[in-house]
């Protein structure tokens, strides 16, 4: 074993899953070197824009996990099989034996931190009174919960015996962009699709946590978490009715809730689950949903708040970002009224995020100075043909320009609306288009690891569908040219 340097990569398992995808983006955006364990049956192309290193492998293939963990200073084990339905042996193979494979590989690689992402659901049946804390006895109720509880126990035991610093995170019901299952489906998609069933008047308590808060917690425990400890990560616990009320406020219209008898929903779930033995397909409402619909999950995250400084995202803000993701990816259910779309986005807009991570053979202070000097340079505009009539500087910097896209020339005007070189540079152009260039610099050896995040929003009504696609290509080109210019001028 050997200890790794600060600039060694962090291995993320489950990188193409819901949590892993958000985690890779979060860490790369903050300048960490990220390596992802990726199954060959997954599509990892989205990782390219974040500069994430990919290693092909599988949790159930010990040799591939060893290769993935080589030279990593930390391992974040986000890989798991999470379903409300399935066979015990399948959950066990992935969640328990797979976790053991990752633990051994991390120890062999000399990792200095091992973050195991578990779940508050290992408690099984919440206590009738009081809050769920990290000390609440765990009594798993189904195969998934049992496998995650056993994996957590083995991870902590392995850490005690081997000296590997293991820290366990227990998130609540995770929601946010890049998921269409569990909380997202039950509390967002189903109500907007017309399946707004509500049992017991919506009085039961759920335990949501925004996915970015989970990513934040991972970074926090990597820096200051105590080995051998468990941390609950959960937002404010609210009733099902309260979740619905927040959703209604965000979409700008009431939802027609359907009072559903508890006995009828349970009977339907049992019947559907029995039939699944022949169909071999997960039921839409399996009986495994029962604990999350009929139990009250009152969870305390006080330990994480006290030791890590954890502050949960409000439910309204988290749901707003999630709805915006649904909208930008055109995933709204069919019954989502046009009034809701107008409420969320006064003019229908298209938003895209382009990210690049690359190495420059110059120290951070030189890269910083270069970006500060060139932040207003119009050469960064994609397809620029001519720039003229420059006035002002900083937040008052304005100019006129002509650029060419797909053989067609366009004239426009623009001005800087926010200027904080080299960290953030926001430009707004005529018609309401806004582009944001954000740079993150991190020392790496004798050079600098540069992360560029280019985010733009444009009213589709202004440019039309074809131009929307062309603008995406133009902005990708701009990001690549910005990366190439830095490496050409500063070395890399």
C-alpha positions, 0 to 999 in steps of 0.5 A: 500500500502507498498513500496517494497525493492530493492530486490523485483521482477520486474513484466513483462507483455507480458513476452512470447512475442517478447519484453517481452522475450528479456526484461526478459533475459536482466533483469535477466542477470543483476541480477534483480529478475524477475516475469512474467505474463504468459497466460496458452496458452503460452509456458514459458519453456524458462523462466526457464533457467533465473530463472524467477518466473512465475505467470499464468494470463491474462491482461483481468483477473484483479484478476490474475494481482493483484496476479502477482503484489504482493510485486513487486517494479516495473511493466514493462507493455510490454503486448499488442496485436500488429497486422496490422489487427484485430477488434477494440474491441479486441485491446481495450480489451487487450491494453486499459482495460488490461492496466487499470488492470495492473495499478490498480494492480501496485498501489495496490502493492505499486510499485515504478515505472510503465513503460508503453511500448507504440509505436511511431506509436500512432502519426498516420500520421507523419508530412510532415516536421520536426521530430517526438518528444514526443510533436508531436500531435497524430492522430491514423489512425487504431484500433491498434494505437488508442488503444495504444494511449488511453492506454498511455493517461490512464496510464499517467492520472492514474499516476497523479491522484494516485501518481503511478510513470508512465513512457512511452516508445515509441519504433520505429519499433522493430526488433531483435531475437525472432520475425518473424513479422513486421520489421523482416518479411518485411525487412529481411525474405521477401527479402531473400524469394524472395518477395523483393518488393520495392515501390517508389524506397525505398525512404521512411523512416523507424524508426527501433530500436533494441530490446535490446535497448528497454530493455536497456531503460527499465532499464534506466527509472527504475533507472532515468526516470522522472515520467509522462514523455514520451521517444522516443526510436529509432535508426537512421531513414533510408530509405528502400533502406538503410536497403536493402543495409545493408542487402546485405552487411551482406549476401554477395550478391545482392538482386533482388529487384522488383519495385512494383507500389504503386497503385498495392500494395495498391489495393492488400492490400485492396482486401486481407483485404476485403477477410479476413472478410470471411477467418478470417485470417490476410492477408499477406499484410493487408491494416494496413501496409500502414502507415509503408510502404508509410509514412516517419518516421523521429523520434527524440530520443534526449530526451532519449539521453539527460536524459537517456544516450541512444545510439542506436545500429547501424543498421548493428550491430543489423541486424547482430545479428538478422541474426545470430539468424535466422541462429542459429535457422535454420530459413533462408528462402529457397532462402537464398544463401549458399554464404550468410551463408559462409559470416556470418559464415566461418565455420557453427557453432552451438551456444547455451546460457544456463542461470541459476539464483539461491540463495547462502547463502553467501555474494557477496564478498565470492562468488566473491573470490570463483569464482576467486579462482576456475575460472581455475579449470577443475572440471567445464568441463562437463563429465571430466574424466582426466586432465593433463599437466597444464601449466601457469595461467590466459590467458596463462593457458593450459591443456590436457583433456579427457572427456566422452560423451554418452559412448565415450571418447574424448581427447583434448587441451584447453587454456584460451583466456580471464580471468576476474574472476569472471565476465567472463572466456572464454576457446577455445579448439582444433577444434574451440569450444569456451565456455564462463562462465559469472557470475553476483552477486547481494546482496539479503538479507543475501546472493547473487543472482547469475546469470550464463550465459554459452554460447558456439559456436562449428563448426558443421562440427567438431562434427556432428549433433548427437554430437551437441545435446549431447554437448548441454545436456553436457553444460546444465549439466555443468551449473547445476553442477556449480550451485549445487557446489556453493550452496553445498560449500557456502550454499543455 
